Amino acid sequence: MQQPCFSIIIPVYNVGKYIQRAYNSIQKKSLMQIEIIFVNDNSSDDSLKIIEGLSKNDSRIRIVNRNQTDVHGAGISRNIGFRESKGKYIYFMDGDDYLDDNALPLLENKLEEINPDILIFGFRSLSGVDNRVTYSSSQSPNSDFININEEERVNIITDTYFNNSLYVVWNKIYSRDFLVRNNIEFPNTRTAQDAFFNLIALSKVNKVRIICNHFYNYVSDRKGSNQNICKSKFADEQLLINEVENILHAYKNNMSINKLLMFEKIRILKTEVNFTTAKNPMQPWTALRNKTEFKEMSSGLSIYQSVLYDKTMKSLFNVLFLKYPSNVNFKIIKYLRILKTVLSVSKK
């Protein structure tokens, strides 16, 4: 039996309203050399019924049902799907998103030209309410990196991070041989699984192809999505930043890497501010001051120390956070630094 070109691995957890659309975007009959692996994570809606119906008419589909005692998580489902897969290239897709028409044939051609360890392409973020494009990202220009040196590796990692691509796997295609050779899998954490996976992969990669076409459509703000559940992810985020520092230790004197680490800590702190404010709307900053881990992470960031203890700084942070809620923005730090300088001068 000929090895499939693609193994498309899709974790399935209560995406019955969307899974047909995801399947439609990858099911082109001209793509016979693919396998589609649905990993059902004990869905309580009609997801399983839908994918079973799809499998009756498409021999390329395989369904893996996880044990009911298993811990939920897309990362674990992806690991299971990967172990079941046979394709030359591995593609992890989410069941509530979709690819552009003819994306896979075009990506197949790009892969076969140089056989990269990783291929990275662009994506769009769409509103789950009205399907409006709210954000798009790509790393440009189109580039090939072969026998990657340290400077190129740093550039690829930082570009991936600042293009909001480090935290996702669905805009990347990975060589099976590369993943197996380097024993790369998703961690068993509640969050930041993709970032762990990508950091390890990018720290070991030798050949990368980057294309700036936007092929993937990420549907944000979907009701019921794990990304929209208000819960503290601080413990997992701490593990992530520790892993980032360990992986990037060899580049600790590099200005771009230090900038990445600073902004990653700020992103994590902002996320915890958001969670704490939702849980303690009357006194969020008092609650944050009582969180030892938050204080420890912010200790190296004088801006956050100022926010924790200065009433004026705190007020401005709240205004800026509402204005720029979804991403790490240079303007927030710029404005806070300006205000801190003004306040320090005025108090003299």
C-alpha positions in Angstrom: 0.0 0.0 0.0 1.4 3.4 -1.0 2.2 5.8 1.9 -0.3 8.7 2.0 1.2 12.1 1.3 -0.8 13.7 4.1 -2.1 12.5 7.4 -4.7 15.1 8.5 -5.3 14.7 12.2 -8.5 16.4 13.7 -9.3 16.3 17.4 -13.1 16.1 17.8 -14.8 17.4 20.9 -18.3 18.8 20.6 -17.9 20.3 17.2 -20.9 18.8 15.6 -22.1 22.2 14.2 -18.8 22.7 12.4 -17.1 19.4 11.5 -18.9 19.0 8.2 -17.5 22.3 7.0 -14.0 21.3 8.1 -14.3 18.0 6.2 -15.6 19.7 3.1 -12.5 21.9 3.0 -10.1 18.8 2.8 -12.1 16.1 1.1 -11.2 16.9 -2.5 -11.6 13.5 -4.4 -8.4 14.3 -6.4 -6.5 14.0 -3.2 -6.5 10.2 -2.9 -3.1 10.0 -1.2 -4.3 11.4 2.1 -5.7 9.9 5.3 -8.1 11.8 7.6 -7.9 10.8 11.2 -10.7 12.0 13.5 -9.8 11.5 17.2 -13.1 11.6 19.1 -12.5 12.9 22.6 -15.8 11.6 24.2 -18.0 14.2 22.5 -21.4 14.6 24.1 -23.0 16.1 21.0 -23.6 14.5 17.6 -20.0 14.9 16.5 -19.3 11.1 16.5 -22.5 10.4 14.5 -21.5 12.9 11.9 -18.0 11.6 11.4 -19.2 8.0 11.3 -21.6 9.1 8.5 -18.8 10.7 6.6 -16.6 7.6 6.9 -19.2 5.4 5.2 -18.7 7.4 2.0 -14.9 8.1 2.3 -12.5 5.2 2.7 -9.7 7.7 3.6 -11.4 8.4 6.9 -10.3 6.6 10.1 -12.0 7.2 13.5 -10.2 6.8 16.8 -12.4 6.9 19.9 -10.6 7.8 23.1 -11.3 6.1 26.4 -13.9 7.7 28.6 -11.4 7.8 31.5 -8.8 9.8 29.5 -8.1 13.4 30.3 -9.6 15.8 27.8 -7.3 17.8 25.6 -6.5 18.5 22.0 -2.8 17.8 22.5 -3.3 14.3 23.8 -5.8 13.6 20.9 -3.2 14.8 18.4 -0.5 12.5 19.9 -2.9 9.6 19.6 -3.7 10.5 16.0 -0.1 10.9 15.2 0.7 7.4 16.5 -2.0 6.0 14.3 -1.0 7.9 11.2 1.1 6.7 8.2 1.5 9.9 6.1 4.7 11.4 4.9 3.5 14.8 6.2 1.5 15.5 9.3 -1.1 18.2 9.4 -3.0 19.0 12.6 -6.3 20.8 12.0 -9.1 21.9 14.3 -12.6 20.6 13.8 -14.3 24.0 14.0 -12.1 25.7 11.4 -11.5 25.2 7.7 -9.0 25.5 4.8 -9.4 27.4 1.6 -10.5 25.5 -1.5 -7.5 23.8 -3.2 -5.2 24.7 -0.3 -3.9 21.1 0.1 -3.0 20.5 -3.6 -1.0 23.7 -3.6 0.6 22.9 -0.3 1.5 19.4 -1.6 3.4 21.0 -4.5 5.3 23.3 -2.2 6.2 20.4 0.0 7.4 18.1 -2.7 9.7 20.8 -4.2 12.2 20.8 -1.2 10.8 18.3 1.4 11.1 20.6 4.4 11.0 19.6 8.0 8.3 22.2 8.5 6.2 24.3 6.1 4.6 27.5 7.5 1.7 29.4 5.8 -0.6 32.3 6.6 -4.0 32.3 8.3 -7.0 34.5 8.9 -9.0 34.9 12.1 -12.7 35.1 11.5 -15.5 36.2 13.8 -17.7 33.3 14.9 -20.6 35.7 14.9 -20.6 37.1 11.4 -17.7 35.4 9.6 -15.9 38.7 9.3 -12.1 38.7 8.9 -10.8 40.2 12.2 -7.1 39.5 11.7 -4.7 37.9 9.2 -1.1 36.8 9.7 1.8 35.5 7.6 5.5 35.4 7.8 6.8 37.1 4.7 8.4 37.1 2.2 8.3 33.6 0.9 11.5 32.0 2.1 13.4 28.7 2.2 15.9 27.9 5.0 18.2 25.0 4.5 21.0 23.9 6.9 19.7 26.5 9.3 22.3 28.5 11.3 21.8 30.1 14.7 21.0 33.5 13.4 18.3 32.1 11.0 16.9 29.9 13.8 16.5 32.9 16.1 14.8 34.9 13.2 12.4 32.0 12.5 11.5 31.6 16.2 11.0 35.3 16.8 9.1 35.9 13.5 6.8 33.0 14.4 6.2 34.5 17.8 5.5 38.0 16.8 3.3 36.9 13.9 1.1 35.1 16.5 2.0 31.8 14.9 3.9 30.1 17.8 0.7 29.2 19.6 -0.9 27.3 16.7 -0.1 24.2 14.7 -2.8 24.4 12.1 -0.8 26.8 9.9 2.1 24.4 9.7 2.8 21.0 8.1 5.4 18.8 9.7 7.6 16.0 8.2 6.8 12.7 9.8 10.5 11.7 9.7 11.4 14.9 11.4 8.9 14.5 14.3 9.8 10.8 14.8 13.6 11.4 14.6 13.4 14.1 17.3 10.7 12.5 19.4 8.5 15.6 19.3 5.0 15.2 20.9 2.5 17.5 22.6 2.7 17.8 26.4 -0.1 16.8 28.8 -1.0 20.3 29.8 -4.4 22.2 29.8 -3.0 25.0 27.6 0.0 26.2 25.6 0.4 22.7 24.1 1.0 24.0 20.6 3.6 26.5 21.8 5.5 23.7 23.6 5.4 21.6 20.5 6.4 24.4 18.1 9.3 25.6 20.3 10.8 22.2 20.5 10.3 21.7 16.7 11.8 25.1 15.8 14.7 24.6 18.1 15.6 21.4 16.2 14.5 22.1 12.6 17.0 22.1 9.8 14.9 22.9 6.7 11.9 25.3 6.7 9.8 26.7 3.9 7.7 29.8 4.6 4.9 30.9 2.2 2.8 34.0 2.8 -0.5 32.8 1.3 -3.4 32.8 3.8 -4.8 29.2 3.5 -6.3 28.6 7.0 -9.5 30.1 8.5 -9.5 30.2 12.3 -13.0 30.8 13.7 -12.6 32.8 16.9 -15.2 33.6 19.6 -17.1 30.4 19.1 -19.4 29.6 21.9 -18.1 26.6 23.8 -14.6 26.9 22.5 -11.8 26.2 25.1 -10.3 29.5 24.1 -13.4 31.3 25.4 -13.7 29.6 28.8 -12.7 31.9 31.6 -10.2 29.9 33.7 -6.7 30.6 35.0 -4.0 29.1 32.9 -1.2 30.6 35.0 0.3 27.3 36.1 0.6 26.0 32.6 1.8 29.3 31.4 4.6 29.3 34.0 5.7 25.9 32.7 5.7 27.3 29.2 7.9 30.3 30.1 10.3 28.0 31.9 10.5 25.8 28.9 11.0 28.8 26.6 13.9 29.9 28.7 15.4 26.4 28.8 15.1 25.9 25.0 16.4 29.3 24.2 19.1 29.4 26.8 21.8 29.2 24.2 20.5 32.5 22.8 20.1 34.3 26.2 22.4 37.2 25.1 20.4 37.7 21.9 18.4 41.0 21.9 15.5 39.5 19.8 15.2 36.5 22.1 15.2 38.6 25.2 12.5 40.8 23.7 10.5 37.7 23.0 10.9 36.5 26.6 9.8 39.9 27.9 6.7 40.0 25.8 5.8 36.4 26.6 5.9 37.2 30.3 3.8 40.3 29.7 1.3 38.3 27.7 1.0 35.8 30.5 0.6 38.5 33.1 -2.1 40.2 31.0 -4.0 36.9 30.7 -3.9 36.5 34.5 -5.0 40.1 35.0 -8.0 39.4 32.7 -8.9 36.3 34.6 -8.5 37.9 38.1 -10.5 40.9 37.0 -13.4 38.7 35.9 -13.3 36.8 39.2 -12.7 39.8 41.4 -14.2 42.7 39.7 -14.3 44.9 42.8 -10.6 44.4 43.9 -8.6 42.7 41.1 -5.3 44.3 42.0 -5.6 43.4 45.6 -6.1 39.8 44.5 -3.1 40.0 42.2 -0.8 41.4 44.9 -1.7 38.3 47.0 -0.6 35.9 44.2 3.0 35.0 44.9 3.6 33.5 41.5 2.3 36.7 39.8 4.5 38.9 41.9 7.5 36.7 41.2 7.0 36.8 37.4 6.4 40.5 37.4 9.4 41.2 39.6 11.7 41.6 36.6 9.2 43.9 34.8 9.2 47.2 36.6 6.2 48.3 34.6 4.0 45.6 36.1 5.4 46.4 39.6 4.3 50.0 39.1 0.9 48.8 37.9 0.4 46.7 41.0 1.2 49.4 43.5 0.5 52.8 41.8 -3.1 53.9 41.5 -2.6 56.1 38.4 -0.6 53.4 36.6 -3.3 50.9 37.4 -6.0 53.1 35.9 -4.1 53.6 32.7 -3.4 49.9 32.4 -7.1 49.1 32.7 -7.9 51.6 29.9 -5.2 50.2 27.7 -6.1 46.6 28.4 -9.7 47.3 27.3 -8.4 49.0 24.1 -5.9 46.3 23.2 -7.4 43.1 24.8 -6.4 40.4 22.4 -2.7 40.8 21.7 0.6 41.9 23.2 0.9 45.5 22.0 4.0 47.7 22.0 1.7 50.7 22.7 0.7 49.4 26.1 4.3 49.2 27.3 5.2 52.5 25.6 2.3 54.4 27.3 3.0 52.8 30.7 6.7 53.7 30.5 5.9 57.3 29.6 3.4 57.6 32.4 5.9 56.0 34.9 8.5 58.6 33.9 6.1 61.5 34.2 4.9 60.3 37.7 8.5 59.8 38.9 9.4 63.3 37.8 6.3 64.9 39.3 6.9 63.2 42.7 10.4 64.7 43.0 
